[in-house]
Amino acid sequence: MTTTDTSPRERFLTVPELAELLRIKERKVYDLAASGAVPCSKVTGKLLFPEQAVRRWLAREQTGSDGDDAPRPAVFLGSHDPLLDWSLRQSECGIATFFDGSQDGLDRFSNREGLAAGLHMYDAATHSWNLPAIEAAFTGAPVVLLAFAIRRRGLVVKPGLEEQIASLDDLRGRKVTPRQPGAGTRTLFDHLLAQSNALPETIQLRPVARSEADAVLDVATGSADATFGLESLAQQHHLGFVPLIEERFDLLVSRRAYFDPPMQRFIAFLRSDAFAEHAAALKGYDVSEAGTVRWNG
């Protein structure tokens, strides 16, 4: 599997490195970790600190709580989802969109570039979705995490290839359109591929697609044999679908924006019959918890 990606990967700081960054003694780092004040993970008894989350934590500490709760641009960030995109338009809430992947959405949300972000970030250590990343970066911040949908994801393939491509192992020699590094879809695909018997270098990776729709369109036009995509989009384009996993798609929302009229209008729409009926028609969605609070910062 060849790729020209040069995007930086997540870096973890050790206790001495964090002490140097913060200009404090190592003992104080242990105190911060024990109190939960600084984002950290414990791996085989060793404390590690995700650098990006630490820098977001520092920015919040410098800004103060008043700045954290100031108004944000009326933009929905994060991962693209066809049902979310439709719901924002159909609810007439007036919120614009900029979808470019879960990690991009998380970073832009942290930089106050939008009032909400759609996320599907898998944590292999806990086998859970979104909460580890949110708790590490936003504990104590004025944000809430809302449930949106549980989505069925798998291999979207050319019609007739379902019998030939039944798992990731069958992607050898096939042209596959990936998502960009940092997208929740790409992170999950790389994780599942590492657990399969497929050798990455045997897969012909096409240029990255920057949305769920663009990835599936590559298959629909015949440019790719397969992509790791959503059942709903496979159905819309009359393509084959091989289910592999169910994932949780959540919405990270500024607490202030949550109570403002545009977001309240959107959340009210998530409880409507029109939303439930459209989700059922798309297939591959469980929206029974849509709009409920999963976590409160």
N, C-alpha and C positions, 0 to 999 in steps of 0.2 A: 504494500500500500504506500504510494508515494504522495507527498503533499509538499507545497511550498510554504506552508504556514510558519510564520516566525513570531506569533503572538506569545507574550510571556505567560508562563504557567504560574499558578499560585505558589508563593514562597512562604515558608514558615520560619519564624524567628525562634531561636533558642533563648533560654533565660539570660545568658550573658549578652546576647545581641539586643534583646529588648531592654535590658538594664542600660546598655550603652546608648540606645536610641532615646530613652527617656531621661538619661543622665541621673539615674538613681542607683542605689545599691541592689544587689541581687536579692537580698532578703526582702526588700520592699516589693520586688516583682512577685515573689511567692505569696506575699500578703495580698496583693491585688488579685492574683489568680484565685486564692482561697475564698476571697469575698465575692468573686464573680464580677468584679468591676471591669476587668479587661477581658476581651475575647480570647479564649484559649481552648486547647484540646489536650487530652492526656493519652498518649500512645505508648503502650508497654512501659508504663510508669514514668514516662518523660513528658514534661510540659512543652508544648509547642504553641506558637502564637501566629495565626494567619496574618500576614503583613498588611494586606489590604483592609481587613476588618479592624486591625489595630489603628491604622491611619484614619479610618472613618470614626473610630472611637475618639481619637485625639481631636479630630475636627469638631465633633459634637461637644467635647469638653471645653474647647476654646470658644465655641459659639455661645454656649449657655442655653438653658431651657427656653428662654424667650425667643431666641433666634430659631431654635428647632421647630417651634410651633407657628412661625410666621407663614403667611400665605405662599403658596407654590403656584407655578404655571399650571393651567388646566390641561395637562397632558398625561395620557396613560402610556407608561413605558413597559419594557420587558419583552416577554416572549409573545410571539404571534399565536393567536388561537382563533379559528374561524367563528366559533360561537361567541367568544368575547367581542370580537370585531363587530359582528352583526348586532349584538346586544347594545353596544355603545351607540351605534347609529339608530337602532330601532327605538331605544328609550328616549331619544331626543334630549339627552342630558347635556349636550354641548361640549363634551370633553374630547379633545383631539387625541391622536395616537402617534406614537413613534415606537414601533416594535423592531428590536434588533437583538433579541436573545435575552435569556434570564440574567446572566452576569452583567451584561451591558445595562439592563434595566435596574439591577441592584446598585450598580455604581452611579448611574445617573440619578436614581432616587436619593442616594446618599448625598449627592452633590446638589440636591434640591432642584433638579431640572424637571420634575413632574410630581403629581400628587398621588400616583399609584403605579404599581408595576405588577405584571403577570409573571408568575414564577413556576417552574417545575424543576427544582434542583434536587437531584438524588444524592443522598449521603450514604456511601457504601459501608461506612463504619457502623452506622445504626440502622441501615436498611429502611430509612425514612425519607420523607420528602419535605423540603423547605424549612422546617423548624430549626434544624441545627444551624443553618446559615443565618437565619433571622435572629435566633437567640444570641449567636456569636457577635453579630454586628449591631443589633438594635435593642438589646435589653436596657430598659430604663428610658428609651426614647419614646416620644409621643406618636406611636404607630400601632396599627392593628393588622392582623393577618386574617383575611376572610377566605372561607372555602368558596371555590367556584365550581369545580367539576373533577370527577375521576374519569380519566380518558383511557381508551383502549388504543395502544400503540403497537406497531409491528412493521413488517416489511410490505411496502406498497410496491407491487410488481406489475409488469406488463400483462395484459390479459392472456391467459393460457400458460403462464409460467408458474402458477401456484403449485403444480405437481413437481416442478423441477427445483423450485426455490421454496423449501419448507422450513428452513432455519438459517441462521447466520453462517453455518458451515457450508451452505450451498452457494455462497456468494463468490467462491473462487472463480476467477476469470471473468466475473461479471462487472459491468459498468455501474457504479453506485454513486449517486449524488449525495454528498454529506452536507450537514449544516456547518456553520462557522464555529471555530473554537470559542468557548464561552457560552454558547447556546446550550440550554438544558438538554436538548435532543442529542447534540454531539457528545456531551459528557456521558450520557447514558449509553449511547451507541458504543463509544470507546470502552466503557466498562463491560458491557455484555460481550463485545467482540473479544476482549481479553480473556473472558471465561469460556469462550467457544473453542472449537478445534480449528477454526479458520486461521490461516496465516495472513496477517495484514498485508504483507507485500504481494499477495496473489490477487488482491482486489484492485480493480481499476477505478481509482477515485476521480470523479469529475470535479470541475470548479465548484466551490461551495455555493449553496443557496442560502439566502439571508432571511427566508421565511418558510413556514410550513408549506404554504401554497406554492412557492417557487420550486421547492424540492419535488413536490408531487407533479408539478407541471413538466418537469424534466422527464419524468417517466411517461406522462401522457403524450408528449410529443415524440417519444421514441429515442430521445438523447441518452437516456439511462435505462438500465434493466430494472433497477430497484432503488428505493430510498427507505430510510427508517422514518416512517410517518404515521399519521393518524388515520384511523378507520373512516372517519367522517369524510376526509378529503379523498380517500380511495373510492368511496361510494359516489361522491359527486362527479368524479372523472371516469367512472365505470372501469376501474382498474382492479386487479386482483389484490387480496389482502391476506397476510399471514399473521395472526395475532401472536404477540410475544409477551407483552407485559401491560399491566394497568398502572397508571401514574396519577399522582395528585397534582392538580393545577390550582394554585392559590393566588390571591390578590393581596399584595402589601399596600396599605393605604395610610396616608397621613391622617392622624387622629382629627386634626382640625378640618381637613377636607371631608372626612367621613360625615361630619355633621352639617356640611354646607349643602345647599339645595341641589347642585348638579349631581353629587355623589349619592345623595338620598334618593333622587329620582332614578338613578341607575340601579341602586340596591332594591328599590321598590319593584322595578321591572323584573329583577331576578326572581321575584316571588309570584310573578304573573303566570296565568295559563298560557299566554302567548310564548313566553320563554320556555316553559316546560314542553309544550307541543313542538316547538322548533328543535329543541335539543333531541327529542325522541325521533324526529324525522331525520336528523343528521346521522344518528346511530353512533355507537362508540362512546356515549356520554352517560354518566350518572350524575345528575344535578340535584339530588335530593337534599344536599346540605348547602346549596348555593346561598351566599349572603350571610351565613352564620359565622360568628367570630371563633377562630381556632386558637388565636393567641393575642394577648394584649400586652404591649410593651410597658 
